[in-house]
Amino acid sequence: MTDLPNLDALRSRLRHQESRAMRSVERFDAALGCLPAIEGFLAMQTCREAVATLRVEGVKTSISDLFMPTSDQGRGAEPGIPTGYRCVTALKLVGQDPGVAPLGWPRLARLHSAVTGLEPGLSQPANPASRAALDALARLLRDGGHPRLFRAGVLTAGLYQLNLFGPASALVARIATLDALRSMRVPGSRGLALSGPLARRADEYSFRLRTLDSENWGKWLELFLNCVRSAAVAGERALKQFALLREKQRSKVTENLGHSVPRGLQMIERLFVDPLTTVRDVRGVTATSYVAANQLVARFVDLGILAEVTGYKRNRTFRFNAIVDLFDDGPSSAAAEGSAPPELKGRAYQAVPAARPRPVARAPERQPAESPRRTPLADHLL
Protein backbone atom coordinates (compact mmCIF):
# COMPACT_ATOMS: atom_id res chain seq x y z
CA MET A 1 0.00 0.00 0.00
CA THR A 2 1.19 3.57 -0.75
CA ASP A 3 2.45 5.34 2.36
CA LEU A 4 -0.12 7.50 4.10
CA PRO A 5 -0.07 11.13 2.95
CA ASN A 6 1.16 14.15 4.84
CA LEU A 7 -2.23 15.49 5.89
CA ASP A 8 -0.74 18.60 7.46
CA ALA A 9 0.53 19.71 4.04
CA LEU A 10 -2.74 18.80 2.31
CA ARG A 11 -4.92 20.66 4.81
CA SER A 12 -3.80 24.06 3.62
CA ARG A 13 -4.13 23.05 -0.03
CA LEU A 14 -7.64 21.57 0.35
CA ARG A 15 -9.02 23.73 3.12
CA HIS A 16 -11.67 25.25 0.85
CA GLN A 17 -12.95 21.88 -0.43
CA GLU A 18 -13.05 20.44 3.09
CA SER A 19 -14.90 23.47 4.43
CA ARG A 20 -17.53 23.34 1.66
CA ALA A 21 -18.06 19.60 2.16
CA MET A 22 -18.44 20.00 5.93
CA ARG A 23 -20.92 22.85 5.56
CA SER A 24 -22.99 20.71 3.20
CA VAL A 25 -23.12 17.71 5.53
CA GLU A 26 -24.01 20.00 8.43
CA ARG A 27 -26.92 21.46 6.45
CA PHE A 28 -28.06 17.97 5.56
CA ASP A 29 -27.86 16.89 9.19
CA ALA A 30 -29.93 19.89 10.30
CA ALA A 31 -32.60 19.02 7.71
CA LEU A 32 -32.62 15.40 8.88
CA GLY A 33 -33.37 16.60 12.39
CA CYS A 34 -36.55 18.33 11.17
CA LEU A 35 -38.10 15.33 9.44
CA PRO A 36 -40.75 13.27 11.27
CA ALA A 37 -40.90 9.53 10.59
CA ILE A 38 -37.27 9.57 9.44
CA GLU A 39 -37.03 5.77 9.30
CA GLY A 40 -38.54 5.67 5.83
CA PHE A 41 -36.08 8.19 4.42
CA LEU A 42 -33.10 6.38 5.93
CA ALA A 43 -34.32 3.01 4.63
CA MET A 44 -34.65 4.35 1.09
CA GLN A 45 -31.28 6.10 1.25
CA THR A 46 -29.77 2.74 2.21
CA CYS A 47 -31.26 1.22 -0.94
CA ARG A 48 -30.00 4.16 -3.01
CA GLU A 49 -26.48 3.67 -1.64
CA ALA A 50 -26.62 -0.08 -2.32
CA VAL A 51 -27.57 0.46 -5.95
CA ALA A 52 -25.05 3.26 -6.50
CA THR A 53 -22.10 1.42 -4.98
CA LEU A 54 -22.88 -1.60 -7.19
CA ARG A 55 -23.02 0.65 -10.25
CA VAL A 56 -19.47 1.80 -9.44
CA GLU A 57 -18.49 -1.87 -9.80
CA GLY A 58 -20.40 -2.22 -13.08
CA VAL A 59 -23.27 -4.26 -11.59
CA LYS A 60 -26.52 -3.29 -13.29
CA THR A 61 -29.45 -3.00 -10.92
CA SER A 62 -31.89 -0.37 -9.74
CA ILE A 63 -34.00 0.50 -6.73
CA SER A 64 -36.99 -0.64 -8.75
CA ASP A 65 -35.38 -4.09 -8.97
CA LEU A 66 -34.98 -4.27 -5.20
CA PHE A 67 -38.70 -3.76 -4.66
CA MET A 68 -40.18 -6.57 -6.69
CA PRO A 69 -42.32 -9.42 -5.32
CA THR A 70 -40.51 -12.23 -3.52
CA SER A 71 -41.23 -14.69 -6.29
CA ASP A 72 -39.16 -12.55 -8.66
CA GLN A 73 -36.07 -12.41 -6.44
CA GLY A 74 -32.93 -14.19 -7.52
CA ARG A 75 -33.89 -14.63 -11.17
CA GLY A 76 -31.06 -15.69 -13.46
CA ALA A 77 -31.92 -12.93 -15.93
CA GLU A 78 -31.11 -10.26 -13.33
CA PRO A 79 -27.84 -11.29 -11.64
CA GLY A 80 -27.47 -7.91 -9.95
CA ILE A 81 -30.60 -8.29 -7.85
CA PRO A 82 -29.30 -10.82 -5.27
CA THR A 83 -26.10 -8.78 -5.00
CA GLY A 84 -28.24 -5.71 -4.35
CA TYR A 85 -30.07 -7.45 -1.52
CA ARG A 86 -26.78 -8.52 0.04
CA CYS A 87 -25.41 -4.99 -0.26
CA VAL A 88 -28.46 -3.61 1.56
CA THR A 89 -27.84 -6.17 4.32
CA ALA A 90 -24.22 -5.06 4.63
CA LEU A 91 -25.19 -1.40 4.78
CA LYS A 92 -27.61 -2.15 7.61
CA LEU A 93 -24.60 -3.28 9.64
CA VAL A 94 -23.10 0.21 9.32
CA GLY A 95 -23.35 2.10 12.57
CA GLN A 96 -24.47 -0.95 14.55
CA ASP A 97 -22.53 -1.99 17.65
CA PRO A 98 -20.77 1.37 18.13
CA GLY A 99 -18.32 -0.28 20.52
CA VAL A 100 -16.89 -2.40 17.67
CA ALA A 101 -13.93 -0.83 15.86
CA PRO A 102 -14.93 0.01 12.23
CA LEU A 103 -11.53 -1.16 10.97
CA GLY A 104 -11.28 -4.16 13.26
CA TRP A 105 -11.00 -7.45 11.43
CA PRO A 106 -14.28 -8.88 12.81
CA ARG A 107 -16.23 -5.90 11.43
CA LEU A 108 -14.52 -6.01 8.03
CA ALA A 109 -15.02 -9.76 7.82
CA ARG A 110 -18.74 -9.35 8.56
CA LEU A 111 -19.09 -6.70 5.86
CA HIS A 112 -17.33 -8.94 3.35
CA SER A 113 -19.53 -11.88 4.31
CA ALA A 114 -22.67 -9.77 3.92
CA VAL A 115 -21.85 -8.47 0.42
CA THR A 116 -20.64 -11.82 -0.94
CA GLY A 117 -22.86 -14.29 0.90
CA LEU A 118 -19.74 -16.23 1.95
CA GLU A 119 -19.01 -17.41 5.44
CA PRO A 120 -16.95 -14.83 7.37
CA GLY A 121 -13.27 -15.54 7.76
CA LEU A 122 -12.30 -14.21 11.15
CA SER A 123 -8.54 -14.83 10.97
CA GLN A 124 -6.26 -11.84 10.46
CA PRO A 125 -4.64 -11.25 7.03
CA ALA A 126 -1.67 -13.56 6.59
CA ASN A 127 0.56 -10.84 5.13
CA PRO A 128 2.39 -8.95 7.93
CA ALA A 129 2.60 -5.85 5.72
CA SER A 130 -1.19 -5.86 5.27
CA ARG A 131 -1.72 -6.19 9.02
CA ALA A 132 0.62 -3.27 9.67
CA ALA A 133 -1.09 -1.11 7.02
CA LEU A 134 -4.52 -1.89 8.48
CA ASP A 135 -3.27 -0.95 11.94
CA ALA A 136 -1.93 2.35 10.54
CA LEU A 137 -5.35 3.14 9.03
CA ALA A 138 -7.03 2.31 12.34
CA ARG A 139 -4.68 4.70 14.17
CA LEU A 140 -5.40 7.44 11.64
CA LEU A 141 -9.13 6.90 12.13
CA ARG A 142 -8.72 7.54 15.87
CA ASP A 143 -6.43 10.55 15.34
CA GLY A 144 -8.43 13.65 16.27
CA GLY A 145 -5.75 16.00 14.98
CA HIS A 146 -6.91 15.87 11.36
CA PRO A 147 -10.28 16.73 9.77
CA ARG A 148 -12.71 13.83 9.81
CA LEU A 149 -13.44 13.93 6.09
CA PHE A 150 -9.71 13.82 5.28
CA ARG A 151 -9.32 10.72 7.43
CA ALA A 152 -12.32 9.07 5.77
CA GLY A 153 -10.86 9.73 2.31
CA VAL A 154 -7.52 8.22 3.27
CA LEU A 155 -9.32 5.23 4.75
CA THR A 156 -11.22 4.57 1.51
CA ALA A 157 -8.07 4.70 -0.58
CA GLY A 158 -6.07 2.66 1.93
CA LEU A 159 -8.57 -0.19 2.08
CA TYR A 160 -8.86 -0.16 -1.72
CA GLN A 161 -5.11 -0.54 -2.10
CA LEU A 162 -4.82 -3.22 0.57
CA ASN A 163 -7.08 -5.46 -1.53
CA LEU A 164 -7.92 -7.65 1.48
CA PHE A 165 -10.97 -9.25 -0.14
CA GLY A 166 -10.09 -9.61 -3.81
CA PRO A 167 -12.82 -8.45 -6.22
CA ALA A 168 -15.02 -7.28 -3.31
CA SER A 169 -12.33 -5.04 -1.81
CA ALA A 170 -13.53 -1.75 -3.30
CA LEU A 171 -17.13 -2.44 -2.31
CA VAL A 172 -16.15 -3.29 1.27
CA ALA A 173 -13.95 -0.17 1.37
CA ARG A 174 -16.87 2.12 0.51
CA ILE A 175 -19.18 0.51 3.06
CA ALA A 176 -16.44 0.62 5.70
CA THR A 177 -15.98 4.33 4.94
CA LEU A 178 -19.63 5.00 5.81
CA ASP A 179 -19.08 2.97 8.98
CA ALA A 180 -16.09 5.15 9.83
CA LEU A 181 -17.99 8.38 9.11
CA ARG A 182 -20.63 7.33 11.61
CA SER A 183 -18.07 6.25 14.18
CA MET A 184 -16.47 9.72 13.88
CA ARG A 185 -19.96 11.28 14.17
CA VAL A 186 -19.70 13.20 10.93
CA PRO A 187 -22.93 15.26 10.62
CA GLY A 188 -25.51 13.70 8.34
CA SER A 189 -23.58 10.45 7.90
CA ARG A 190 -26.58 8.35 9.01
CA GLY A 191 -28.44 9.39 5.85
CA LEU A 192 -25.56 9.92 3.41
CA ALA A 193 -25.59 7.97 0.13
CA LEU A 194 -21.97 8.58 -0.82
CA SER A 195 -21.63 6.33 -3.86
CA GLY A 196 -24.02 8.23 -6.14
CA PRO A 197 -21.47 10.94 -7.06
CA LEU A 198 -18.74 8.27 -7.26
CA ALA A 199 -20.83 6.29 -9.75
CA ARG A 200 -21.26 9.40 -11.91
CA ARG A 201 -17.48 9.82 -11.92
CA ALA A 202 -16.64 6.12 -11.94
CA ASP A 203 -13.73 6.32 -14.39
CA GLU A 204 -12.03 9.14 -12.51
CA TYR A 205 -12.68 7.41 -9.17
CA SER A 206 -10.98 4.24 -10.40
CA PHE A 207 -8.16 6.16 -12.07
CA ARG A 208 -7.34 8.20 -8.96
CA LEU A 209 -7.14 5.12 -6.76
CA ARG A 210 -5.14 3.03 -9.24
CA THR A 211 -2.54 5.79 -9.75
CA LEU A 212 -2.30 6.87 -6.12
CA ASP A 213 1.19 7.88 -4.99
CA SER A 214 2.77 10.63 -2.91
CA GLU A 215 2.12 13.16 -5.68
CA ASN A 216 -1.52 12.28 -6.28
CA TRP A 217 -3.02 12.07 -2.80
CA GLY A 218 -4.24 15.64 -3.09
CA LYS A 219 -6.14 14.93 -6.32
CA TRP A 220 -7.81 11.87 -4.80
CA LEU A 221 -8.81 13.72 -1.61
CA GLU A 222 -10.17 16.61 -3.65
CA LEU A 223 -12.35 14.18 -5.62
CA PHE A 224 -13.51 12.50 -2.40
CA LEU A 225 -14.40 15.79 -0.69
CA ASN A 226 -16.31 17.02 -3.73
CA CYS A 227 -18.26 13.75 -3.86
CA VAL A 228 -19.12 14.02 -0.16
CA ARG A 229 -20.45 17.50 -0.78
CA SER A 230 -22.46 16.33 -3.82
CA ALA A 231 -23.92 13.45 -1.79
CA ALA A 232 -25.00 15.81 0.98
CA VAL A 233 -26.62 18.24 -1.49
CA ALA A 234 -28.43 15.36 -3.23
CA GLY A 235 -29.55 14.02 0.15
CA GLU A 236 -30.97 17.38 1.20
CA ARG A 237 -32.84 17.67 -2.10
CA ALA A 238 -34.26 14.15 -1.68
CA LEU A 239 -35.24 14.98 1.88
CA LYS A 240 -37.35 17.93 0.74
CA GLN A 241 -39.03 15.84 -1.93
CA PHE A 242 -39.64 13.05 0.58
CA ALA A 243 -41.31 15.47 3.02
CA LEU A 244 -43.55 16.91 0.30
CA LEU A 245 -44.48 13.46 -1.00
CA ARG A 246 -45.37 12.33 2.52
CA GLU A 247 -47.66 15.32 3.04
CA LYS A 248 -49.27 14.81 -0.37
CA GLN A 249 -50.05 11.15 0.31
CA ARG A 250 -51.35 11.89 3.80
CA SER A 251 -53.62 14.56 2.31
CA LYS A 252 -55.00 12.04 -0.19
CA VAL A 253 -55.87 9.72 2.68
CA THR A 254 -57.43 12.34 4.96
CA GLU A 255 -59.54 13.83 2.16
CA ASN A 256 -60.81 10.60 0.63
CA LEU A 257 -61.04 7.75 3.16
CA GLY A 258 -63.67 9.01 5.59
CA HIS A 259 -63.89 6.79 8.67
CA SER A 260 -60.90 4.73 7.43
CA VAL A 261 -58.48 7.67 7.73
CA PRO A 262 -56.69 6.40 10.90
CA ARG A 263 -55.97 3.02 9.30
CA GLY A 264 -55.02 4.70 6.05
CA LEU A 265 -52.47 6.93 7.79
CA GLN A 266 -51.02 3.90 9.57
CA MET A 267 -50.53 2.21 6.23
CA ILE A 268 -49.01 5.28 4.57
CA GLU A 269 -46.29 5.46 7.24
CA ARG A 270 -45.56 1.77 6.73
CA LEU A 271 -45.29 2.17 2.96
CA PHE A 272 -42.63 4.87 3.32
CA VAL A 273 -40.48 2.30 5.13
CA ASP A 274 -41.34 -0.72 2.96
CA PRO A 275 -42.96 0.10 -0.41
CA LEU A 276 -44.09 -3.52 -1.02
CA THR A 277 -47.22 -4.82 0.69
CA THR A 278 -49.98 -7.41 0.52
CA VAL A 279 -53.49 -7.54 1.92
CA ARG A 280 -52.16 -9.75 4.70
CA ASP A 281 -49.52 -7.11 5.55
CA VAL A 282 -52.19 -4.40 5.65
CA ARG A 283 -54.30 -6.56 7.94
CA GLY A 284 -51.35 -6.97 10.31
CA VAL A 285 -50.51 -3.26 10.37
CA THR A 286 -54.07 -2.02 10.83
CA ALA A 287 -55.38 -4.89 13.03
CA THR A 288 -58.54 -5.25 10.95
CA SER A 289 -60.38 -8.08 9.22
CA TYR A 290 -59.27 -9.41 5.85
CA VAL A 291 -62.30 -7.83 4.18
CA ALA A 292 -61.52 -4.40 5.66
CA ALA A 293 -57.84 -4.70 4.70
CA ASN A 294 -58.78 -5.69 1.16
CA GLN A 295 -61.10 -2.70 0.89
CA LEU A 296 -58.35 -0.38 2.14
CA VAL A 297 -55.94 -1.71 -0.48
CA ALA A 298 -58.59 -1.20 -3.19
CA ARG A 299 -59.05 2.42 -2.10
CA PHE A 300 -55.28 2.96 -2.19
CA VAL A 301 -55.19 1.56 -5.74
CA ASP A 302 -58.05 3.85 -6.78
CA LEU A 303 -56.16 6.85 -5.33
CA GLY A 304 -53.01 5.93 -7.27
CA ILE A 305 -51.02 5.25 -4.10
CA LEU A 306 -50.55 1.52 -4.74
CA ALA A 307 -50.15 -0.45 -7.97
CA GLU A 308 -50.41 -4.22 -8.32
CA VAL A 309 -47.10 -5.67 -9.56
CA THR A 310 -47.62 -9.44 -9.77
CA GLY A 311 -50.38 -9.75 -12.37
CA TYR A 312 -52.01 -12.45 -10.27
CA LYS A 313 -55.65 -12.72 -9.22
CA ARG A 314 -54.66 -14.24 -5.88
CA ASN A 315 -51.68 -13.63 -3.57
CA ARG A 316 -51.19 -10.23 -5.13
CA THR A 317 -48.40 -7.85 -4.15
CA PHE A 318 -48.74 -4.08 -4.36
CA ARG A 319 -46.07 -1.41 -4.58
CA PHE A 320 -45.90 2.24 -3.57
CA ASN A 321 -44.32 3.44 -6.81
CA ALA A 322 -44.02 7.12 -5.88
CA ILE A 323 -41.37 6.50 -3.21
CA VAL A 324 -39.45 4.06 -5.42
CA ASP A 325 -39.38 6.56 -8.28
CA LEU A 326 -38.28 9.35 -5.93
CA PHE A 327 -35.10 7.50 -4.94
CA ASP A 328 -34.32 5.84 -8.27
CA ASP A 329 -31.60 8.04 -9.73
CA GLY A 330 -31.95 6.74 -13.28
CA PRO A 331 -29.06 6.58 -15.77
CA SER A 332 -25.76 7.91 -14.48
CA SER A 333 -24.07 10.73 -16.34
CA ALA A 334 -20.44 11.76 -16.00
CA ALA A 335 -21.34 15.17 -17.34
CA ALA A 336 -23.54 15.77 -14.34
CA GLU A 337 -20.49 15.91 -12.11
CA GLY A 338 -17.97 17.60 -14.35
CA SER A 339 -15.65 16.89 -17.25
CA ALA A 340 -12.88 14.36 -17.38
CA PRO A 341 -9.61 15.23 -15.59
CA PRO A 342 -6.62 16.13 -17.79
CA GLU A 343 -5.06 12.69 -17.30
CA LEU A 344 -8.12 11.07 -18.89
CA LYS A 345 -8.45 13.37 -21.90
CA GLY A 346 -8.65 11.37 -25.09
CA ARG A 347 -9.85 8.25 -23.27
CA ALA A 348 -13.36 6.91 -22.96
CA TYR A 349 -14.80 8.69 -19.93
CA GLN A 350 -18.19 7.27 -19.21
CA ALA A 351 -19.84 6.39 -15.97
CA VAL A 352 -21.11 2.89 -15.35
CA PRO A 353 -24.45 2.68 -17.21
CA ALA A 354 -27.42 2.32 -14.92
CA ALA A 355 -29.96 -0.42 -15.28
CA ARG A 356 -33.25 0.54 -16.83
CA PRO A 357 -36.06 0.22 -14.32
CA ARG A 358 -38.43 -2.56 -15.29
CA PRO A 359 -41.75 -1.09 -16.53
CA VAL A 360 -44.58 -1.62 -14.10
CA ALA A 361 -48.23 -1.21 -14.94
CA ARG A 362 -49.64 1.68 -12.96
CA ALA A 363 -53.20 2.41 -12.10
CA PRO A 364 -54.39 5.79 -13.41
CA GLU A 365 -54.05 8.32 -10.66
CA ARG A 366 -57.01 10.44 -9.69
CA GLN A 367 -55.89 13.83 -8.49
CA PRO A 368 -57.92 14.87 -5.45
CA ALA A 369 -58.08 18.52 -4.54
CA GLU A 370 -54.80 19.57 -2.98
CA SER A 371 -54.85 21.27 0.36
CA PRO A 372 -53.76 24.90 -0.07
CA ARG A 373 -52.17 24.89 3.36
CA ARG A 374 -48.53 23.88 3.61
CA THR A 375 -47.24 22.34 6.82
CA PRO A 376 -44.52 24.08 8.87
CA LEU A 377 -42.16 21.18 8.09
CA ALA A 378 -42.57 21.64 4.35
CA ASP A 379 -42.06 25.38 4.75
CA HIS A 380 -38.81 24.77 6.58
CA LEU A 381 -37.49 22.24 4.09
CA LEU A 382 -38.39 24.39 1.10
Residue, then its C-alpha position, 0 to 999 in steps of 0.5 A: m500500500t502507498d504510504l499515508p499522505n502528509l495530511d498537514a501539508l494537504r490541509s492548507r491546499l484543500r481547506h476550501q474543499e473540506s470546508r464546503a463539504m463539511r458545511s454541506v453535511e451539516r446542512f443535511d444533518a440539520a434538515l434530517g433533524c426536522l423530518p418526522a418519521i425519518e425511518g422511511f427516508l433512511a431506509m430508502q437512502t440505504c437502498r440508493e447507496a446499495v444500488a449506486t455502490l454496485r453501479v461503481e463496480g459495473v453491476k446493473t441493478s436499480i432501486s426498482d429491482l430491489f422492490m419486486p415481489t418475492s417470487d421474482q427475487g434471484r432470477g437468473a436474468e437479473p444477476g445484480i438483484p441478489t447482490g443488491y439485496r446482500c449490499v443492503t444487508a451489509l449497509k444495515l450493519v453500518g453504525q451498529d454496535p458502536g463499541v466495535a472498531p470500524l476497521g477491526w478485522p471482525r467488522l470487516a469480515r462481517l461486511h465482506s460476508a454480507v456483500t458476498g454471501l460467503e461465510p466470514g473468515l475471522s482470521q487476520p490477514a496472513n501478510p504482515a505488511s497488510r496487518a501493519a497497514l490496516d493498523a496504521l489506518a485504524r490509528l489514523l481513524r482515531d487521530g483527532g488531529h486531522p479533519r474527519l473527512f480527510r481521514a475518511g478519504v484516506l481510509t477509503a483509498g487505503l482499504y482499496q489498495l490493501n485489496l484484502f478481499g479480492p474483487a469485493s475489496a472496493l465495495v467493502a472499502r466504501i461501506a467501511t468508509l460509511d461505517a467510519l464516518r458514523s463512528m467519527r460522528v460526521p454530521g448527516s452520515r446516518g443518511l448519506a448515500l456517498s456512492g451516487p457521485l462516485a458512480r457518476r465519476a466512476d472512471e475518474y474514481s478508479f483512475r485516482l485510486r489506481t494511480l495513487d502515490s505521494e504526488n496524487w493524494g491531493k487529487w484523490l482527496e479533492l475528488f472524495l471531498n467534492c463527492v461528499r459535498s455532492a452526496a449531501v446536497a443530493g440528500e438534502r434535495a431528496l429529503k425535501q421531496f420526501a417530506l412533500l411526498r409524505e404530506k401529499q399522500r397523507s392529504k389524499v388519505t385524509e380527504n378521501l377515506g372518511h372513517s378509514v383515515p386512521r388506518g389509512l395513515q397507519m398504512i401510509e407510514r408503513l409504505f414509506v419504510d417498505p414500499l411492497t405490501t400485501v393484503r395480509d400485511v395491511r391486515g397486520v398493520t391495521a389490526t382489521s379483518y381481511v375484508a376491511a384490509n382488502q377494501l383499504v388496499a382497493r381504495f389505495v389503488d383507486l387513489g393511485i397510491l398503490a399499484e399491483v405488480t404481480g399480475y395475479k388474481r390471488n396472492r397479489t403484491f402491491r407497490f408504492n411506486a411514488i417513493v421508489d421513483l423518488f429515490d431511483d436516480g436513473p441513468s448515471s451521467a459523467a457530465a452531471e459531475g464535471s468533465a474528465p480530468p486532464e489525465l483522462k483526456g482522449r480516453a473513454y470517460q463514461a460512468v457505469p451505465a445504470a440499469r433501466p427500471r423494469p416497466v410496471a403497470r400503474a393504475p391511473e391516478r385520480q388527483p384529489a383537490e390539494s390542500p392549499r395549506r402547507t405544513p410548517l415542516a414543508d415550509h422549513l425544508l423548502 
